Amino acid sequence: MSSSNRHSGEVRASHILIKHEGSRRKASWKDPEGYVIKNTTRESAVAQLKAMKEDIVSGKAIFEDIASRYSDCSSAKRGGDLG
């Protein structure tokens, strides 16, 4: 967070969303028919996210690149940036 954001009280957030068979809406921008989502278990989604986190924390990957490639949220087009 830049110093100007700290003083203005603004916060930014980013995320990576991996949908699964238990997701409320089983479609996404990258899987419009939900074929992959309907066949992804919650456990598999969690395992994928843990592996991504490990790669990001270790420096093997960049958050924005992972979000852009794997997130089911439309924010993927902005590297996971929610604003």
Steps between C-alpha positions, in 0.01 A plus 500: 500500500642834405530771762229706328255209533591449866416859581177510300359186663470318168556128473539282192419130479578220257400136497507172313171311474489130414142385460394142576198270484357661814526856369173692478554593134671222306627711210773756453655718233746222415251211539167643377325162495651396834640170373822523702335662802234227527778239510724678752460397863533751781806307620660528157431875485655549846805292400545710186481822701751371757744408222457844342558670836817297552633600156417868561648512851816318389551739210450235231194685370353849498153543651363702207619240247343213694173692546486589131553142395302298755237712677135436415413858599473764228761695701752258345514740207649753744739258671244428773464869593163567663570869544 
